[in-house]
Amino acid sequence: MSDEQRKRILVVDDDPRLLHVVTVYLSGIENYDVVTASSGEEALEVLAGTTPDLVILDVMMPGMDGIQVCEHIRQNPVTKDLPVLMFTALSSDEDVARAQRAGASKHITKPFTLGALGSVIRSFLQPSSAAGLPAAGQQDDASGSGM
């Protein structure tokens, strides 16, 4: 796939190790164009200059958290329809409900495997695999040993 055809993903996480591992996997193995941000504020700056095909947000970050960033994404006419995948170490019903209310398309509970993450991303970015997707906001079974 040429660089012009590569899907762009914005990955936002305050953990530099997780950000690095996910970026290496998505760009090297999955062949996506990956843009990163280490805070919610930085994510909004990136979104002001480019529109990715998918946004992956960590829920728990200092300052502006992933929920707040997702709300900003949904309020902006340019980004309101972007798929937003949320990483969370939280899995209580209230945490899931908060992510859904903010407009998250799906969430993955940490820890997760990189292969499972790739599968979830492909379900959003490859139309032929979109059939049979869980409803928006549902948790995917991407948890397990891993990140």
Buried (B, 14 or more C-beta within 10 A) or exposed (E): EEEEEBBBBBBBBBBEEBBEBBBEBBBEEBEBBBBBBBBBEBBBEBBEEEBBBBBBBBBBBEEBBBBBBBBBBBEBEEBEEBBBBBBBEBEEEEBBEBBBEBBBBBBBBBBBBBBBBBBBBBBBBEEEEEEEBEEEBBBBEBBEEBB
